[in-house]
Amino acid sequence: QVQLMESGGGLVQAGGSLRLSCAASGIIFNINHMGWHRQAPGKQRELVAIVSKDGNTHYPDSVKGRFTISMDSAKTTTYLQMNSLEPEDTAVYYCAANLRNGLFEYWGQGTQVTVSS
């Protein structure tokens, strides 16, 4: 089992920055991918960043160039650096671990990010 705990959410003005953190614990040595997703009210959850254990990253066009996913050297904490935030980025952000059959197995509880205009 893997436990995930997000932190770093909050209220920020448009154009500002936030860094989210996701601390992983439990059986983490064989995690193959980490990802950040978000869900805005009335919308489906969407992937905003993914990183493989080898360090390869992928972002959708909506956040490319503004968001950066990274992991610490111990691979116990995953970060999401968010710059040039827009009101449309307002959502609950979730950390997820380990892809299996195209789906993430483990999820955190989420952290709220609110961007004011």
Sequence and secondary structure as in RCSB ss.txt:
>XXXX:A:sequence
QVQLMESGGGLVQAGGSLRLSCAASGIIFNINHMGWHRQAPGKQRELVAIVSKDGNTHYPDSVKGRFTISMDSAK
TTTYLQMNSLEPEDTAVYYCAANLRNGLFEYWGQGTQVTVSS
>XXXX:A:secstr
 EEEEEE  EEEETT  EEEEEEEEES TT  EEEEEEE TTS  EEEEEEETT  EE  TTTTTTEEEEE TTS
SEEEEEE S  GGG EEEEEEEEEETTEEEEE   EEEEEE 
